[in-house]
Amino acid sequence: MAYTISDKLDWIMIFILEFGRKHGLTMKQAFNYLNRYQGMAFLDKHYDYVHTQSFKSMVDDITEYCHKKGGGL
């Protein structure tokens, strides 16, 4: 199924917000962390799957993924 860039960006922006809320980060800090530890690349590459999951589940999963890539959260 094809997704519009707008739909994808909307979902990713909400994800960044939820990720930041869980970890006490601003949106900018959350984006920078996710970008540095390859979470953004993962979300982009696997959008077909990740957007069907709950934000809570994905925040937990991406936190673990980034931790494996060297992140400290």
SVG drawing of the C-alpha trace seen along z (x, -y; Angstrom):
<svg xmlns="http://www.w3.org/2000/svg" viewBox="-2 -21 29 25">
<polyline fill="none" stroke="black" stroke-width="0.4" points="0.0,0.0 1.3,-3.4 1.4,-6.2 1.6,-9.9 4.6,-11.7 2.2,-13.9 0.7,-10.8 4.2,-9.5 5.5,-12.8 2.4,-13.2 2.9,-9.8 6.6,-10.3 6.0,-13.8 3.6,-12.3 6.0,-9.5 8.8,-11.9 6.5,-13.8 5.5,-10.6 9.1,-9.4 10.1,-12.8 7.3,-12.7 8.3,-9.2 12.0,-10.3 11.5,-13.9 12.9,-15.4 11.9,-18.3 10.9,-17.4 14.2,-18.7 16.1,-16.6 14.0,-13.5 14.6,-14.0 18.4,-14.5 18.6,-11.4 16.6,-9.3 18.6,-10.6 21.9,-10.0 21.1,-6.4 19.5,-5.4 15.9,-5.3 14.7,-7.8 16.2,-5.6 14.5,-2.6 11.1,-4.3 11.5,-5.5 12.6,-2.1 10.0,-0.1 7.1,-2.6 4.7,0.0 5.0,2.0 5.7,-0.5 2.7,-2.8 0.3,0.2 1.6,0.6 0.7,-1.4 2.8,-4.4 3.6,-3.0 4.8,0.3 6.9,-1.5 8.4,-3.9 9.5,-1.0 10.9,0.9 12.7,-2.1 14.2,-2.9 15.6,0.6 16.8,0.4 18.6,-2.9 20.1,-1.6 21.6,1.3 23.1,-1.3 24.8,-3.1 22.0,-5.3 21.9,-5.9 18.1,-6.2"/>
</svg>
